[in-house]
């Protein structure tokens, strides 16, 4: 099941990190390595979702959000959670609704609002996708030792907290 390219092949493939030279600042090199890893992983996930399920990562992400809130979410809530515009959410929702994967349910207290929620078919479909998605992620990270995964998780958590603190402190 491991159809991932070997490390030597990946190291020869041009990417964002290949632009750096040893004289570049360590922080720039780190940023480009992080961005390259994200792009490689995301690209592989997008490709597999397309080939295995004829779907996109945004559609997968929207369904993942809805699975966590069985009662449904408003478009604005989905937009905030996914960090995209309401227009993007509307387009994705329209597609998924046509396929019978989500439904719009009017909010009794606000006739202008609807809750978006997964249908039974949507839950069943998403759970199949999520199972394979998890296997893909495990395969991609499987080459790292448990110790390395833990250290990377901790370091990225530290970076996230530090970045959030700096961003919330600016005006």
matplotlib code that plots the C-alpha trace (Angstrom):
import matplotlib.pyplot as plt

x = [0.0, 3.0, 3.1, 5.0, 8.2, 11.4, 13.4, 16.1, 13.5, 11.8, 15.2, 15.9, 12.4, 12.5, 10.3, 10.2, 13.0, 15.3, 15.5, 17.5, 21.3, 23.4, 24.0, 20.2, 19.0, 18.1, 14.5, 14.0, 15.3, 13.0, 10.0, 10.5, 11.1, 7.8, 5.9, 7.4, 6.3, 2.8, 2.5, 3.8, 1.4, -1.6, -0.9, -0.9, -4.1, -5.8, -4.7, -5.9, -9.2, -9.7, -8.7, -10.3, -13.5, -13.8, -13.9, -11.9, -10.1, -12.5, -15.5, -13.8, -13.1, -16.6, -18.0, -15.5, -16.8, -20.4, -19.6, -18.4, -21.7, -24.6, -27.2, -25.7, -23.9, -24.8, -22.9, -21.2, -20.0, -18.6, -16.9, -15.2, -14.1, -12.7, -11.3, -12.9, -15.6, -19.3, -19.3, -16.9, -19.1, -22.2, -20.7, -19.4, -22.7, -24.7, -22.6, -22.9, -26.6, -27.1, -25.4, -27.5, -24.6, -25.8, -29.1, -30.3, -32.7, -34.4, -33.8, -37.2, -36.1, -34.6, -36.3, -33.3, -30.9, -30.4, -28.4, -26.3, -25.9, -24.8, -27.5, -27.3, -25.7, -23.3, -22.2, -21.7, -19.7, -17.6, -16.7, -15.3, -13.2, -12.1, -10.9, -8.7, -7.6, -6.3, -4.4, -2.8, -1.7, -0.3, 1.6, 3.1, 4.3, 5.0, 8.6, 9.3, 10.1, 7.6, 10.2, 10.6, 6.8, 6.5, 9.3, 7.9, 4.4, 5.8, 7.9, 5.1, 2.8, 5.4, 5.6, 1.8, 1.4, 4.3, 2.9, -0.7, 0.6, 2.6, -0.3, -2.8, -0.5, -0.3, -2.9]
y = [0.0, 2.3, 4.1, 7.1, 8.2, 7.4, 10.1, 10.4, 11.1, 13.8, 15.4, 15.8, 17.3, 21.2, 22.8, 26.0, 24.9, 24.3, 28.1, 28.6, 28.7, 28.0, 31.7, 32.3, 32.9, 29.8, 31.2, 31.6, 28.1, 26.7, 28.6, 27.2, 23.7, 23.9, 25.3, 22.7, 19.9, 21.3, 21.7, 18.1, 16.6, 18.7, 18.0, 14.3, 14.4, 16.5, 14.0, 11.0, 12.5, 13.4, 9.9, 7.8, 9.7, 12.3, 15.1, 18.0, 18.9, 21.8, 19.5, 17.0, 19.7, 21.0, 17.5, 17.0, 20.2, 19.0, 15.5, 17.1, 19.1, 16.6, 19.3, 21.4, 24.7, 28.0, 29.1, 31.8, 29.3, 27.0, 30.0, 30.9, 27.3, 26.8, 30.3, 31.0, 33.3, 32.6, 32.5, 29.6, 27.8, 28.4, 27.0, 23.9, 23.4, 23.7, 20.9, 18.6, 19.3, 18.3, 15.0, 14.4, 14.6, 17.6, 19.3, 22.8, 23.0, 26.3, 27.8, 28.3, 31.5, 33.1, 32.5, 33.9, 31.3, 27.7, 25.0, 22.8, 19.2, 15.9, 13.5, 9.9, 9.3, 12.2, 10.6, 7.3, 8.7, 10.9, 8.1, 6.1, 9.1, 9.8, 6.3, 6.3, 9.9, 8.8, 5.8, 8.2, 10.5, 7.7, 6.3, 9.8, 10.3, 6.6, 6.9, 9.2, 7.6, 8.1, 10.3, 12.5, 12.8, 13.9, 16.4, 17.9, 18.1, 19.9, 22.3, 23.2, 23.7, 26.1, 27.9, 28.2, 29.6, 32.1, 33.2, 33.6, 35.6, 38.0, 38.4, 39.1, 41.7, 43.9, 46.5]
z = [0.0, 0.3, -3.1, -1.7, -3.5, -1.8, 0.1, -2.6, -5.3, -3.1, -2.3, -6.1, -6.8, -7.0, -4.4, -2.3, -0.1, -3.1, -3.5, -0.4, -0.2, 2.9, 3.5, 3.9, 7.5, 9.4, 10.0, 6.3, 5.7, 8.4, 7.0, 3.5, 4.8, 6.8, 3.8, 1.5, 3.8, 4.1, 0.3, -0.4, 2.1, 1.1, -2.6, -2.0, 0.1, -2.6, -5.3, -3.4, -2.5, -6.2, -7.5, -4.8, -4.1, -6.9, -4.3, -3.2, 0.1, 0.8, 0.4, 2.7, 5.2, 5.2, 5.8, 8.6, 10.3, 10.0, 11.4, 14.6, 15.0, 14.2, 14.8, 12.0, 11.6, 10.0, 6.9, 8.9, 11.5, 8.8, 7.2, 10.5, 11.3, 7.8, 7.5, 4.1, 2.8, 3.1, -0.7, -0.8, 1.8, -0.3, -3.4, -1.7, 0.2, -3.1, -4.7, -1.7, -1.4, -5.1, -4.3, -1.3, 1.2, 3.1, 3.7, 4.7, 7.6, 8.3, 11.8, 13.4, 15.3, 12.3, 8.9, 7.0, 8.5, 7.7, 9.4, 7.2, 8.3, 6.9, 5.6, 6.4, 3.0, 3.8, 7.1, 5.5, 2.6, 4.9, 7.3, 4.3, 3.2, 6.8, 7.3, 4.2, 4.9, 8.3, 6.7, 4.2, 7.0, 9.0, 6.0, 5.3, 8.9, 9.5, 8.5, 11.5, 14.8, 17.7, 19.3, 16.2, 15.8, 19.4, 19.2, 16.0, 17.5, 20.6, 18.5, 16.2, 19.2, 20.6, 17.3, 17.1, 20.6, 20.1, 16.7, 18.1, 21.0, 18.7, 16.3, 19.1, 20.6, 17.5, 16.7]

ax = plt.figure().add_subplot(projection="3d")
ax.plot(x, y, z, "-o")
ax.set_aspect("equal")
plt.show()
